[in-house]
Amino acid sequence: VANGKGFVVGALAQQAIGGQTAELQVLGTGGPDSDLSIGRWSEDNADPKLHFLKSRNAAIGSSTIVQDDDNLGTIQWAVDDGTDFATAAVEMGAEVDDASPATNAVGGAWTLSVATTAGSMTERMRIDSSGNLTLTNGCIIDSSGAISFGDENLTTTGTLASGALTVTGNVTATGN
């Protein structure tokens, strides 16, 4: 299919979804005709894959190393807001998280963003190249399992696990 022409399965024309008109689209009115399946049949433990590729080179097939904070790929869930299909509600993304990427050594981060009720996409969770999990409420769980809450309050309901708990700020506990 020529660039700019698009390949559409299940409909007669391309649709703009999430603010973009993708070259490959699967469009339908029911489950089976709007699903995309990737399968692998093999006598081993290998899995099917969906690959994303990011290069800093503008020529297809040529190589230029990525840079820190380059977006590597996004999966986006768009909605019909009564006007169009350009509004996204949730996005999962991957990006370069490496100040000095090198051959066969590029750190990455995974992000989860959700739209607020006002419609702005806001990152709510991140796993960085060091293995740290950061939630946008200020909670950080580092790769050793240590949890810090920054300037946020710690609230728990139910049973708080035994062991040492160090908190800077306010603690509200309900239960045991």
GROMACS elastic network, one bead per residue, 0.5 to 0.9 nm:
[ bonds ]
;  ai    aj funct       b0    kb
    1     4     6  0.84441   500
    1     5     6  0.64901   500
    1     6     6  0.65592   500
    1     7     6  0.66484   500
    1    23     6  0.88451   500
    2     5     6  0.55111   500
    2     6     6  0.73484   500
    3     6     6  0.71334   500
    3    23     6  0.77872   500
    4    23     6  0.68331   500
    5    23     6  0.69677   500
    6    13     6  0.86567   500
    6    14     6  0.69791   500
    6    21     6  0.87110   500
    6    22     6  0.71914   500
    6    24     6  0.57870   500
    6    25     6  0.77988   500
    7    13     6  0.88552   500
    7    14     6  0.78967   500
    7    22     6  0.87854   500
    7    23     6  0.58918   500
    7    25     6  0.63654   500
    7    26     6  0.86307   500
    8    11     6  0.62902   500
    8    12     6  0.70519   500
    8    13     6  0.66895   500
    8    14     6  0.62672   500
    8    23     6  0.78251   500
    8    24     6  0.59703   500
    8    26     6  0.59957   500
    8    27     6  0.72995   500
    9    12     6  0.80967   500
    9    24     6  0.81464   500
    9    25     6  0.62154   500
    9    27     6  0.61843   500
    9    28     6  0.82702   500
    9    33     6  0.85478   500
    9    34     6  0.89081   500
   10    25     6  0.85278   500
   10    26     6  0.61661   500
   10    27     6  0.51654   500
   10    28     6  0.56333   500
   10    29     6  0.88589   500
   10    33     6  0.67012   500
   10    34     6  0.78276   500
   11    14     6  0.76856   500
   11    25     6  0.89688   500
   11    26     6  0.79585   500
   11    27     6  0.59973   500
   11    28     6  0.70527   500
   14    21     6  0.66637   500
   14    22     6  0.75091   500
   14    23     6  0.78241   500
   14    24     6  0.84285   500
   14    25     6  0.69737   500
   14    27     6  0.86336   500
   15    20     6  0.82924   500
   15    21     6  0.58858   500
   15    22     6  0.78109   500
   15    25     6  0.80742   500
   15    27     6  0.85201   500
   15    85     6  0.86518   500
   16    19     6  0.58928   500
   16    20     6  0.50723   500
   16    22     6  0.72733   500
   16    84     6  0.84006   500
   16    85     6  0.68075   500
   16    86     6  0.72154   500
   17    20     6  0.53898   500
   17    21     6  0.62036   500
   17    22     6  0.78067   500
   17    78     6  0.68274   500
   17    79     6  0.84933   500
   17    84     6  0.81431   500
   17    85     6  0.50333   500
   17    86     6  0.54649   500
   17    87     6  0.81984   500
   17    88     6  0.89802   500
   18    21     6  0.82402   500
   18    76     6  0.75831   500
   18    77     6  0.78221   500
   18    78     6  0.54061   500
   18    79     6  0.79309   500
   18    84     6  0.89754   500
   18    85     6  0.58415   500
   18    87     6  0.56939   500
   18    88     6  0.59187   500
   19    84     6  0.89878   500
   19    85     6  0.71676   500
   19    87     6  0.73949   500
   19    88     6  0.87478   500
   20    86     6  0.76566   500
   21    24     6  0.87716   500
   21    25     6  0.86845   500
   22    25     6  0.63609   500
   26    33     6  0.76243   500
   26    34     6  0.58991   500
   26    35     6  0.73236   500
   26    36     6  0.73221   500
   27    33     6  0.69349   500
   27    34     6  0.52634   500
   27    35     6  0.83874   500
   28    31     6  0.77264   500
   28    32     6  0.80778   500
   28    35     6  0.82189   500
   29    32     6  0.87238   500
   29    33     6  0.67367   500
   29    34     6  0.66704   500
   30    33     6  0.56541   500
   30    34     6  0.60937   500
   30    35     6  0.85519   500
   31    34     6  0.54604   500
   31    35     6  0.60805   500
   32    35     6  0.54590   500
   32    36     6  0.84080   500
   33    36     6  0.84087   500
   38    48     6  0.65044   500
   38    49     6  0.76442   500
   38    50     6  0.80997   500
   39    47     6  0.82929   500
   39    48     6  0.59527   500
   39    49     6  0.87753   500
   40    46     6  0.82491   500
   40    47     6  0.65683   500
   40    48     6  0.54159   500
   41    44     6  0.88146   500
   41    47     6  0.88376   500
   41    48     6  0.88732   500
   42    45     6  0.78718   500
   42    46     6  0.74896   500
   42    47     6  0.87935   500
   43    46     6  0.84430   500
   44    47     6  0.86854   500
   52    72     6  0.69369   500
   52    73     6  0.60852   500
   52    74     6  0.89567   500
   53    72     6  0.66667   500
   53    73     6  0.76488   500
   54    57     6  0.88567   500
   54    65     6  0.88964   500
   54    66     6  0.71822   500
   54    70     6  0.82235   500
   54    71     6  0.77217   500
   54    72     6  0.54635   500
   54    73     6  0.77709   500
   55    58     6  0.77227   500
   55    60     6  0.88802   500
   55    62     6  0.81403   500
   55    63     6  0.63619   500
   55    64     6  0.58441   500
   55    65     6  0.63110   500
   55    66     6  0.58605   500
   55    72     6  0.88149   500
   56    63     6  0.72310   500
   56    65     6  0.59827   500
   56    66     6  0.54754   500
   56    67     6  0.79308   500
   56    70     6  0.89283   500
   57    60     6  0.75427   500
   57    61     6  0.85233   500
   57    62     6  0.61266   500
   57    63     6  0.56950   500
   57    65     6  0.79537   500
   57    66     6  0.88522   500
   58    62     6  0.77276   500
   58    63     6  0.88480   500
   58    64     6  0.87760   500
   59    62     6  0.55551   500
   59    63     6  0.82241   500
   60    63     6  0.84812   500
   65   101     6  0.74879   500
   65   102     6  0.75598   500
   65   103     6  0.79152   500
   66    69     6  0.87676   500
   66    70     6  0.65715   500
   66    96     6  0.74711   500
   66   101     6  0.71471   500
   66   102     6  0.89283   500
   66   106     6  0.84088   500
   67    70     6  0.56832   500
   67    96     6  0.67334   500
   67    97     6  0.85852   500
   67    98     6  0.75790   500
   67    99     6  0.74694   500
   67   100     6  0.75197   500
   67   101     6  0.66981   500
   68    71     6  0.89447   500
   68    95     6  0.79379   500
   68    96     6  0.51058   500
   68    97     6  0.55532   500
   68    98     6  0.51741   500
   68    99     6  0.53069   500
   68   100     6  0.71966   500
   68   101     6  0.73110   500
   68   107     6  0.87518   500
   68   108     6  0.89400   500
   69    72     6  0.89212   500
   69    95     6  0.57181   500
   69    97     6  0.59078   500
   69    98     6  0.76815   500
   69    99     6  0.85544   500
   69   108     6  0.88421   500
   69   109     6  0.89269   500
   70    94     6  0.87491   500
   70    95     6  0.54694   500
   70    96     6  0.53171   500
   70    97     6  0.82326   500
   71    74     6  0.78537   500
   71    93     6  0.74767   500
   71    94     6  0.61249   500
   71    96     6  0.65968   500
   72    93     6  0.73740   500
   72    94     6  0.52162   500
   72    96     6  0.69452   500
   72   108     6  0.88207   500
   73    92     6  0.84181   500
   73    93     6  0.56751   500
   73    94     6  0.54752   500
   73    95     6  0.72158   500
   74    91     6  0.65807   500
   74    92     6  0.56146   500
   74    94     6  0.65373   500
   75    90     6  0.84437   500
   75    91     6  0.56618   500
   75    92     6  0.52354   500
   75    93     6  0.63511   500
   76    88     6  0.65968   500
   76    89     6  0.77545   500
   76    90     6  0.59462   500
   76    92     6  0.65256   500
   76    93     6  0.84054   500
   77    87     6  0.86221   500
   77    88     6  0.56400   500
   77    89     6  0.58571   500
   77    90     6  0.53169   500
   77    91     6  0.63226   500
   77    92     6  0.89323   500
   78    85     6  0.64290   500
   78    86     6  0.66567   500
   78    87     6  0.54761   500
   78    89     6  0.58060   500
   78    90     6  0.74212   500
   78    91     6  0.88892   500
   79    82     6  0.89085   500
   79    84     6  0.82960   500
   79    85     6  0.56709   500
   79    86     6  0.72910   500
   79    87     6  0.57267   500
   79    88     6  0.61051   500
   79    89     6  0.67416   500
   80    83     6  0.69725   500
   80    84     6  0.58011   500
   80    86     6  0.76232   500
   80    87     6  0.71603   500
   81    84     6  0.61232   500
   81    85     6  0.66747   500
   81    86     6  0.81812   500
   81    87     6  0.68622   500
   82    85     6  0.82360   500
   83    86     6  0.87685   500
   84    87     6  0.76454   500
   85    88     6  0.81726   500
   87   119     6  0.77780   500
   88    91     6  0.74018   500
   88   114     6  0.82619   500
   88   115     6  0.70222   500
   88   119     6  0.82064   500
   88   121     6  0.76954   500
   89   113     6  0.84755   500
   89   114     6  0.57680   500
   89   116     6  0.81568   500
   89   119     6  0.78365   500
   89   120     6  0.89873   500
   89   121     6  0.74926   500
   90   112     6  0.75225   500
   90   113     6  0.57570   500
   90   115     6  0.62049   500
   90   121     6  0.76776   500
   91   111     6  0.80471   500
   91   112     6  0.58898   500
   91   113     6  0.51314   500
   91   114     6  0.63546   500
   91   115     6  0.86218   500
   91   121     6  0.82394   500
   91   123     6  0.87334   500
   92   110     6  0.73373   500
   92   111     6  0.56378   500
   92   113     6  0.63667   500
   92   114     6  0.88282   500
   93   109     6  0.82862   500
   93   110     6  0.57495   500
   93   111     6  0.50699   500
   93   112     6  0.64711   500
   93   113     6  0.81261   500
   94   108     6  0.68953   500
   94   109     6  0.56300   500
   94   111     6  0.61847   500
   95   107     6  0.86787   500
   95   108     6  0.56294   500
   95   109     6  0.53406   500
   95   110     6  0.66273   500
   95   111     6  0.80731   500
   96    99     6  0.86076   500
   96   101     6  0.82804   500
   96   106     6  0.69946   500
   96   107     6  0.59459   500
   96   109     6  0.62211   500
   96   129     6  0.85210   500
   97   101     6  0.85822   500
   97   106     6  0.76555   500
   97   107     6  0.50938   500
   97   109     6  0.55073   500
   97   128     6  0.66517   500
   97   129     6  0.58920   500
   98   101     6  0.55774   500
   98   106     6  0.62602   500
   98   108     6  0.68421   500
   98   109     6  0.89623   500
   98   129     6  0.74259   500
   99   107     6  0.86597   500
  100   106     6  0.79398   500
  100   107     6  0.89591   500
  101   104     6  0.85154   500
  101   105     6  0.61424   500
  101   107     6  0.70428   500
  102   105     6  0.50888   500
  102   106     6  0.60644   500
  103   106     6  0.74216   500
  106   129     6  0.89899   500
  107   128     6  0.82449   500
  107   129     6  0.52024   500
  107   130     6  0.83716   500
  108   127     6  0.86736   500
  108   128     6  0.65520   500
  108   129     6  0.51324   500
  108   130     6  0.89640   500
  109   126     6  0.68399   500
  109   127     6  0.55111   500
  109   129     6  0.54867   500
  109   130     6  0.88143   500
  109   131     6  0.86669   500
  110   125     6  0.82871   500
  110   126     6  0.56348   500
  110   127     6  0.52482   500
  110   128     6  0.66222   500
  110   129     6  0.86448   500
  111   123     6  0.68669   500
  111   124     6  0.77055   500
  111   125     6  0.56955   500
  111   127     6  0.65866   500
  111   128     6  0.85218   500
  112   122     6  0.85609   500
  112   123     6  0.58762   500
  112   124     6  0.58909   500
  112   125     6  0.51525   500
  112   126     6  0.64780   500
  113   121     6  0.62239   500
  113   122     6  0.51733   500
  113   124     6  0.52697   500
  113   125     6  0.69154   500
  113   126     6  0.89418   500
  114   120     6  0.81591   500
  114   121     6  0.54539   500
  114   122     6  0.55068   500
  114   123     6  0.64994   500
  114   124     6  0.68112   500
  115   118     6  0.75757   500
  115   119     6  0.52636   500
  115   120     6  0.51778   500
  115   122     6  0.59218   500
  115   123     6  0.86598   500
  116   119     6  0.50864   500
  116   120     6  0.54704   500
  116   121     6  0.64452   500
  116   122     6  0.69969   500
  117   120     6  0.76889   500
  122   136     6  0.89358   500
  123   126     6  0.76785   500
  123   135     6  0.85823   500
  123   136     6  0.70742   500
  124   134     6  0.81680   500
  124   135     6  0.56407   500
  124   137     6  0.78690   500
  125   133     6  0.71636   500
  125   134     6  0.56062   500
  125   136     6  0.61660   500
  126   132     6  0.78628   500
  126   133     6  0.56737   500
  126   134     6  0.51673   500
  126   135     6  0.66242   500
  126   136     6  0.84694   500
  127   130     6  0.79948   500
  127   131     6  0.59273   500
  127   132     6  0.54618   500
  127   134     6  0.64454   500
  128   131     6  0.53923   500
  128   132     6  0.54761   500
  128   133     6  0.67764   500
  128   134     6  0.81546   500
  129   132     6  0.74143   500
  130   142     6  0.79913   500
  130   143     6  0.67306   500
  131   141     6  0.87437   500
  131   142     6  0.65566   500
  131   144     6  0.87471   500
  132   140     6  0.69403   500
  132   141     6  0.57218   500
  132   143     6  0.51315   500
  132   144     6  0.85271   500
  132   145     6  0.86921   500
  133   139     6  0.82737   500
  133   140     6  0.56915   500
  133   142     6  0.60901   500
  133   143     6  0.77703   500
  134   137     6  0.84448   500
  134   138     6  0.71997   500
  134   139     6  0.59384   500
  134   141     6  0.63453   500
  134   142     6  0.81129   500
  135   138     6  0.59495   500
  135   139     6  0.52486   500
  135   140     6  0.62839   500
  135   141     6  0.85204   500
  136   139     6  0.69058   500
  136   140     6  0.87264   500
  137   140     6  0.88898   500
  137   149     6  0.79513   500
  137   150     6  0.87592   500
  137   152     6  0.69147   500
  138   148     6  0.78469   500
  138   149     6  0.53490   500
  138   150     6  0.54530   500
  138   151     6  0.70034   500
  138   152     6  0.61211   500
  139   147     6  0.69254   500
  139   148     6  0.56331   500
  139   150     6  0.66518   500
  139   152     6  0.76493   500
  140   146     6  0.80150   500
  140   147     6  0.56226   500
  140   148     6  0.52371   500
  140   149     6  0.63467   500
  140   150     6  0.80625   500
  141   144     6  0.79377   500
  141   145     6  0.57945   500
  141   146     6  0.55926   500
  141   148     6  0.66001   500
  141   149     6  0.88617   500
  142   145     6  0.53978   500
  142   146     6  0.55575   500
  142   147     6  0.66487   500
  142   148     6  0.84291   500
  143   146     6  0.74819   500
  144   147     6  0.89780   500
  148   166     6  0.89073   500
  148   167     6  0.80565   500
  149   152     6  0.55057   500
  149   153     6  0.71398   500
  149   154     6  0.71880   500
  149   167     6  0.79235   500
  149   168     6  0.81117   500
  149   169     6  0.88179   500
  150   153     6  0.83934   500
  150   168     6  0.78022   500
  150   169     6  0.84997   500
  151   168     6  0.76233   500
  151   169     6  0.66901   500
  152   168     6  0.88361   500
  152   169     6  0.71437   500
  152   170     6  0.80120   500
  153   167     6  0.87725   500
  153   168     6  0.85322   500
  153   169     6  0.61201   500
  153   170     6  0.52097   500
  153   171     6  0.60184   500
  153   172     6  0.77780   500
  154   167     6  0.79436   500
  154   169     6  0.80228   500
  154   170     6  0.66481   500
  154   171     6  0.50621   500
  154   172     6  0.64476   500
  154   173     6  0.82686   500
  155   170     6  0.86245   500
  155   171     6  0.60820   500
  155   173     6  0.59686   500
  155   174     6  0.82193   500
  156   159     6  0.79499   500
  156   160     6  0.72932   500
  156   171     6  0.84146   500
  156   172     6  0.67245   500
  156   173     6  0.52814   500
  156   174     6  0.64742   500
  156   175     6  0.84061   500
  157   160     6  0.79157   500
  157   172     6  0.87239   500
  157   173     6  0.61805   500
  157   175     6  0.59022   500
  157   176     6  0.83024   500
  158   173     6  0.81534   500
  158   174     6  0.64037   500
  158   176     6  0.60513   500
  159   162     6  0.88305   500
  159   173     6  0.89340   500
  159   174     6  0.83586   500
  159   175     6  0.62623   500
  160   173     6  0.84516   500
  160   175     6  0.85960   500
  160   176     6  0.69866   500
  162   165     6  0.85561   500
  167   170     6  0.75545   500
  167   171     6  0.74898   500
  168   171     6  0.87202   500
  173   176     6  0.81046   500
